[in-house]
Amino acid sequence: MLKAKSNRSARSGAETIVFPTTEGRRRFPDFIQDSYGSKTITGFDRYGRFLGAIVPPEAVFLLAEEDGEIDEFARHKIRECARKLIRELHAREEDIEGSVSTDELRAERAQMRSPN
């Protein structure tokens, strides 16, 4: 089965489970199979903005609160992966808060280009 990206997060030492959309397109069949077989959740971002995730079918039933037939292992694994994804997203938000926004960079560049 596919394992999460081998890169380690600098903040927590945990495996990264959020991938760029370009890698998601390239490895889509692997992510789908991993989601189904290993009950993992894989997130995707573009330019640092979280866009979505591939989740196992059982996760949809959990969201709809119709999870009566989901075995305890699958339920635990899905919740564990979801919490890990949320922790990673929060860590990324903290990293972004200290950085300069794209709009600020564009404004600064435009100001530097203007002849005054």
C-alpha positions, 0 to 999 in steps of 0.5 A, a space after each residue: 500500500 501507499 505510504 504518506 510522503 516520506 518527507 517529515 514535517 519540521 514542526 512535529 516530526 510526523 509524516 506529511 499527509 497533505 500533498 500538492 494537487 500536481 502530485 495528487 493528479 499524478 498519483 491519484 490511483 495510489 491515493 484512491 487505493 490507499 484510502 479504500 484499503 488502509 482507511 487513510 485520508 489524504 489532503 491536497 493543497 494548491 499554493 498553500 491553500 487546502 482544497 480537499 481530501 480523498 476519504 474512505 467510503 466509510 468516512 462518508 457514512 460517518 459524516 452522515 451519521 449512518 455508521 452503524 455497519 462500520 467496524 470499530 477498526 475502520 471507525 478508529 482509523 478514519 478518526 485518527 487520520 482526520 485528526 492528523 490532517 487537522 493538526 497538519 492544517 493548523 500547523 500550516 496556518 501558524 506558519 502562514 500567519 507570520 508570512 507576507 501575503 501575496 497581495 502585499 508582495 504584489 503591491 510592493 513590487 508595483 511600488 518599486 516599478 513605478 517611476 518616482 
